[in-house]
Amino acid sequence: MRRRPWVIVPAAGAGRRMQADRPKQYLPLAGSHVLALTLERLLCLQPQALVLVLAADDPYRYHDAAAPLIYACGGAERCHSVWAGLQALAGRAYHDDIVLVHDAARPCVRVSDLIALWQIVADEPDGALLAAPVRDTMKRADAAGHIAETVSRERLWHALTPQGFRYGDLCAVLQQVLAAGHLPSDEASAFEFLGRAPRLLAAAQDNIKITYPEDHALAAAILRAQGENGA
């Protein structure tokens, strides 16, 4: 029987683009706050453990002490925090175990998409990630903010999370990429840097990341529309 996945949630960022009085993962949302709602969705997978990577001075602890959480201290960039999460699993996770990495500020991820990703990622040698096809016309700007060209949206996708990989592969790839001085913006781009090609798994478009102030209200509306189970 396939072992349940491990989950890493990098949550050490300050979220400065939100222009809020606190890190965006602690903004109130739907009677709770962003991070707690994100963790609740991920715990629906019944992971072996969920590694929550926090800033060094962050005292947060999830409200359910019985939940299988491991706490780790993050770094300057997302990739450093993910690396810290992987190190927290050393001696616990096997090489071929699946690790899913999910943004702390994506509380609207659907449980059905989480399950679908977990079910396919073990069969993908380069891992897989949730993604959404680009729908809008894409423009590339010049340095002055004027349109330089229209970019074909054919085969363009928005990269979402979770992104899933074998534990041993993700450790080796991230270590190699960081040693080369590259700071990948997500785990899939670390694999790409080494010439590998993770699979894109089409997922619901409402798996938004709360980044700007207007995203906060949109996430609240999405959660109301999804209902309690977030299926």
N, C-alpha and C positions, 0 to 999 in steps of 0.2 A: 504494500500500500504506500502511495506517495506521502511523504512527510508534509505536514502543514508548513506554510511559508514562515519566514521571519520578515519583520517589517522594520524599516528605519525611517524616522521622521526628523529631518534636520529642521530645528526650530530655534537657531541661535541668532537669526538676523534681527535687525532693528526695524525693518520695514519703513524706511524714511519717506518713500514716495507716498505713503498714506497721509502724511502730515497730521498724524494723530498724537495724542498725549501719552501713548504707550505703544509697545510693539504690536503689530497688526494681529498677531495670533491671539492676543488677549482682548481684542475688541469685543464688546457684548454682541451676541447674535442669538436670536431665537430662544431667549430665555436662558442662555448659557453664554459661552464665548467660543470664538473661532476654533482654537486648538482643541478644546474639549469635544466639540462636535466632530472635528476631523478624526480624533482618536476613537470616538464611538463608532464611526463608520468602519474604520480599519479593524477594530476589534470584532466586528461581525464576521471576519474571516477566520476567527479563532486561531490566530497565529501562535506559533510556539513561544514567541516573545515579540514585543514591540520595543525597539530602542528609540527613546526620545532624547534627541541631542539638543541640549540647552546651552545658553551662554553661561560663562563661568559664574556670574553673579545672580543667576536666575534660580530662585528657590522653588519654582512650581513643582507640584506633585499632583498627579491625576486623582480625582476624587474617590475612585474605587481602589482601595489599597490591595484588593485581591486580584486586580487585573495584572496580566503577565507583562509588566513594564520593567525595562532596564533603563537607567538614566546615565547619560554620558555628557561630557563637556565638549562643546563645539569649537570651531576655529574661525579664522577670519573670513573665509569664503565657504559657499555651500559644499564644494568638493572636499574641503578639509573636515567639515562636519560629517559628511557621509563616510569619510575615511575613519573618523573617530567612532562612528556607529559600527562599522565593520570590525574594528579592533575590539569593541565591546562584545562581539560575538565570537571572538577567537576562543577555541576550546569548547564552544557550544555547537556551532554550526558545522556540518560536514561540507566538503568541497562541492558536492552536487546539490545541496539544499538550495531552495529558491529564496532569494531576498528581494523584497519589493521596497522601493524607495518612493516616498510620497511627500509632497509639499505640505507643510503645516497649514498653509492658508488655502487649502482646497477642501472645504468641509462638505461640498455638494457632490463628491464622487459617488456614483451609484454602486450599490452592493453587487448588482448583477455584473457590472463592468469589472469590479474587483475579482469576482469569481472567474469570469471569462479569461482575464489576464493570467491568473494563477494556473488555470487549466491548460493554457497553451505554452506558457513560457518554458516549461521543462523540455519541450520538444523543439525549441529554437536554439541552435548552437550559439547565436550571438545575442540572445535575450529578446525582449519585446517590451513595448510601451503602449499605453493608451494614447490615442491621437484622434484628431478631428480634421477632416478635409477642409481646406480653405474654400470659403464660399464667395467672398467679396473680390472685386477687382483689386489687384495689387499694384501699387505704385512705388517706384524707387525715387527718393528725393536726392537733390544735389545738396551741396554744403549750405546753400542759402535757403533751403526749405522749399524749393520749387520742384515740380515733377521733372525727373531726368528721363524716366522711361516707364512704360507699363510692363509689368512682369506677368507672364502667363501663370495662371493659378493651377494649370494642369499638373497633377501629381504633387502639389504642394500641400503640406499638412501642418497643423498646429500640434506641437509636441505637448502632451499632457503628462500627468502622473496618476498612478504609480508607473514606475519603470522597473522591470523585473529581470534578474539575471541569476545565474548560478553563483553561489557565494564565492567559491574559489576563483572563478573567472573575474568577477567584479573586483575582488581584492587585487589580483595580478594586474588587471588593466589599469585600475586607478593608481596603483603604486608606480607603474611604468610611465603613465602620462604625467603624474606629478613630478617624477624624477626628471622628466624632460623639460620641466618648467612651464608646462601647459596647464591652464586653469579651466577645465571644462565647465560649461554652464549647466550641463546635466549629465547623467550617467551615460546616456546613449551617445552623446558627442565624444565622450572618452573612448568608447568603442570605435566610433567613426575615425578618430584621430589615428588609430592603429589599423585602419583599413577594413574594419569589420562593419557589418550591416544589420543592426537590430530590426526586428519586424514591427511594423506599425499595425496596431489593432484598433479599428474604428470604434469609437466610444461616444457616449452622449455628449452633445455640445454644451450641456449645462454644468460640466465639470470645470467651473471657472476658478481662476486663482485670484484671490482678493489682493490687489496691488495698489489700486487708486481709490480715492474716496467713494466714487460712484459704484465701485464693485461691491461695497458693503451692503448697500440697499438692494442691489441685484441678487446677491447671495441670499438675503432674507426672503425675497420673493420666490426664488428657486426652491428653497427649503419648504416654504409653505405649499408650493405646488407639488413637491415630491411626496409630502406626507411623512408620517412618523418613521416608516421602515426604510425609506430612501432606496427602494428597489430600482 
